[in-house]
Amino acid sequence: MNTYDNRQKPHDRIDHIFKDLLPAHGMPERPAQIELCHLMLDAMLDGSIALCDAGTGIGKTYAYLVAGTAFLGFRAASGLETRPIFISTSSIALQSAIFNDYLPLLSDTLLADGQIDQSIRAVIRKGKSHYVCDERLKKRLEQVNWQKKNAKAAAALRSLRDRLDIDLAEHLSGHDQKRVCVPAHCDCKQASCRYLCFMEACNSNYFHFQICNHNLLLANAIHRGTGRRPVLPDSCAIIIDEAHKLPETARQMYGVTLEAGDIHILIRDLRKARYFLAAESLSEITGPLLRKLSKPPQGERYTEYLPLLAAAERTLSVIRRQLEGLLTVPLRKSLEDVSAAVSLFSNGRPDMVFYTTSGDHGGTMLCATISDLNAQLQTTLWNQSQPILLTSGTLAVGSNFRRFREETGLLTTSRVRESVSPSPFDYRKNCLLYLPQLPPHQRTETYYDELAREISTLLDAAYGHALVLFTSYATMSAVQERLAKEHLVWPLFTMGRNAVHTTEQFKANPGSVLLATGAAWEGFDFPGDCVSLLVIPRLPFPFPDAMKEKEREQYDTLHAFIRAVVVPEMQIKLKQGFGRAIRTETDTCVVAILDERAVQGNRYFEDVRAALPEMRITGSERVVEQFIRNAKPDDYFREGRS
């Protein structure tokens, strides 16, 4: 077969899918999406590592799914070995959407057109602890005192007889999950074992797409790079969505982490095993550490935790000596793991960097990672021969990928190709950037009062409907206290630990105001008029930590370091926050940045402009109010008033 014809057919197939098939299902034809899909397919055909920055509204998910499907068809037509495509994301929500929404629609569309003769098969892959071990489940069901068991937890436990995925059993207790999940060393070898049958299907190339998170993808790369048994089968391509999360995930995967929950679980398990004295002693000694870890990081240096860690290390050492030989294997391993982590963080190690970051549950996570992350990624992930697509809306600043490539060890890799697909949204029409003429000055004693007044005035101009994104919990709390005294006419919500519940309340109350920080910068979707005013009080510069200090050593001057590392990271975070403003073609929003450093003529004005799409800029609150008046329907102005 002619090579050119063989390569051209999958490209022709892409055009047919996007120009003919999907529009018949109500999806508009988007030239930028089609172009991105062709670029992705070329990268797959050439075995490249492609960095694809795709703006909001491009439709990158369908772009890479269609490219992947065309690539699988190309491989089949070329007589190449059947292998799956891996799709890695950082969020469960996106994994579920790909599995339950995107792929089924694409599969049905291609089947109806005769493009494929069987449905696209996909599976979500997880670690062993997310699946049921039939033998352990049988034993647990025999042991439970059903009369004392919580009814919902009991129903969830019984439901696992018909479910392999533990995550689908709502209300299952954490204790039951640990008792019935597949253990780290699974060797039952029973032909009827559902988990082994599932793994056999996963390793037989039955599935066209295997969907996982970044942790599992990196665990597989580490296993392959160190000669251990792979976690995932051989693939023909890897697609990494939400790729901006990859560096932080890699730092954690190639190192050690410690959260309050790790110690809480150990204390709970000691109590359940009736080692009450050990549990109470550990709870008492680690109390100050746990309270500090339960709070979000506020830029504290890692060294501030050392005295508390030293006390925890001494107590854990005593418990291990006293209970040696008495513990069950799982409890002993749990004690050893926590003890080893606490010891590492307490004593340090010259070849590792120690720092703090936000944990998954709203608190602080202590992290220890290897100094040379780039070399590890190069050895384990980038040296794999198959093509790799990395995509996100925040990989580049403008057209510059340098910061992401530095973080991931891709700066000198010859296989890398880059592409930027700007958002198709009309930001000049639908968005207004407000930079106050007299912004609040952080160094004054009245900063919080000035900031709260500025935000209150903007809320009046926009009639509520606002999201205020803070860079610190302290500032958010100070502003919340002051706004509460203003007796706003719109409901005011403040995001705490139960972020999902708070955002649901916010969405359910049109016209309301949400004060948020942390994950809200990128983890939530607010389409429509819900966020018609986005306020960013401070530019989101990264907090200094040990990782930054380590990077600082590579630069001759502080200025060079700030321009090469600190400013690009701020710009990427700013892009992420800005992405909360406009989610659809018809959304309209005012984006207000109240940082004095961002106003025209000051140090970071041009950096802000470079990070954001081109749009109108004003310093007038009257213009803000007029923009809202012109952009919104009459019903908008009646929402939310108390």
Salt bridges, closest charged atoms under 4 A:
ASP15 OD1 - HIS38 NE2 2.83
ASP20 OD2 - HIS16 ND1 2.81
ASP42 OD1 - ARG7 NH2 3.88
ASP42 OD1 - HIS11 NE2 2.82
ASP46 OD1 - ARG7 NH2 3.05
ASP46 OD2 - ARG417 NH2 2.74
ASP53 OD2 - LYS575 NZ 3.62
GLU81 OE1 - ARG83 NH2 3.32
ASP113 OD2 - HIS16 NE2 2.89
ASP134 OD1 - ARG194 NH2 2.87
ASP165 OD2 - LYS126 NZ 2.76
ASP167 OD2 - LYS126 NZ 2.77
ASP167 OD2 - HIS130 ND1 2.94
GLU170 OE2 - HIS171 NE2 3.81
ASP176 OD1 - ARG140 NE 2.87
ASP176 OD2 - LYS149 NZ 2.45
ASP234 OD1 - ARG224 NH2 2.92
ASP241 OD1 - LYS60 NZ 2.69
GLU248 OE1 - ARG251 NH2 2.98
ASP269 OD2 - LYS178 NZ 2.60
ASP269 OD1 - ARG268 NH2 3.19
GLU280 OE2 - ARG271 NE 2.81
GLU304 OE1 - LYS292 NZ 3.95
GLU336 OE2 - ARG332 NE 3.94
ASP337 OD2 - LYS333 NZ 2.93
ASP351 OD1 - ARG349 NE 2.76
GLU406 OE2 - ARG402 NE 3.28
GLU406 OE1 - ARG403 NH1 3.48
GLU407 OE2 - ARG251 NH1 3.94
GLU407 OE2 - ARG403 NH2 3.88
GLU418 OE2 - ARG405 NH1 2.75
ASP449 OD1 - ARG482 NE 2.74
GLU522 OE1 - HIS244 NE2 2.47
GLU522 OE1 - LYS245 NZ 3.84
ASP525 OD1 - ARG583 NE 2.58
ASP529 OD1 - LYS632 NZ 2.84
GLU549 OE2 - ARG301 NH1 2.23
GLU551 OE2 - ARG403 NH1 2.82
GLU553 OE1 - LYS550 NZ 3.96
GLU569 OE2 - ARG403 NH2 2.59
GLU569 OE1 - LYS548 NZ 3.25
GLU585 OE2 - ARG30 NH2 3.32
ASP595 OD1 - ARG538 NH1 3.54
ASP595 OD2 - ARG597 NH2 2.64
GLU596 OE1 - ARG538 NH1 2.95
ASP607 OD1 - ARG563 NH2 2.71
GLU614 OE2 - ARG428 NH1 3.72
ASP635 OD1 - ARG638 NH2 2.26
GLU639 OE1 - HIS465 NE2 2.70
